[in-house]
Amino acid sequence: MCAADLRRRSLLGVGALGMVTRWASAADDVDFWRQLRAGGCIVLMRHATTEPGTGDPPEFRLGDCRTQRNLSEEGRAQARRVGQAFAAQGMAPPMVRSSAWCRCTETAQLAFGAHSVWPAINSFFQGDVGPAQTREVLQALAAHRAPGNLVLVTHQVNISALTGEYPAMGELFLTRPPASDGRLKVLARQRP
């Protein structure tokens, strides 16, 4: 087989993989809303897209958004799309909690309007409190019951610690209260 044939087959494989990915995303989309309608879900949302960077600048102060890495214009549009999707599905969440970081509170405000800050889901990217915070969140979530749904707007490190999976900025993971192994199982995903 010549190199051109191999490249063509490789491109066909990538194209087929792309179709599978689109179909899986459509299936996830339907499953996400179906399960959310059933109630008792916990939706973990990573804050929307930010300005470039990792973590926060050295002069970071929690109460001062000017010192933090904040949402980009695309991130603000992304957060609004999340809110529009929930509204279109008639699924306004009864409770939304957010990390105190400005990129999370702004995401929660733009997507859902009302929210409350929950320090247990603050970022621990630049600290060593991760395991204790994760235990606190899992213990609190174990008590969550249907019919209400809960949305937590937080950070990649928190979501990865809770689920073992890596969310993209703005991505939502649909879960239920923790299983006996202590982790939240991702049942469906949604990207704006």
LINVEN-V25532 format. One record per helix or strand of 3 or more residues. SS is the DSSP state (a for helix, b for strand). FROM is the first residue (numbers start at 0). TO is the last residue. Records with the same first field share a line. If there is no record, write none. Layout:
SS = FROM-TO + FROM-TO
//
This chain:
a = 2-37 + 64-66 + 72-87 + 101-111 + 118-120 + 129-141 + 155-162
b = 40-45 + 94-97 + 149-153 + 171-175 + 187-189
//
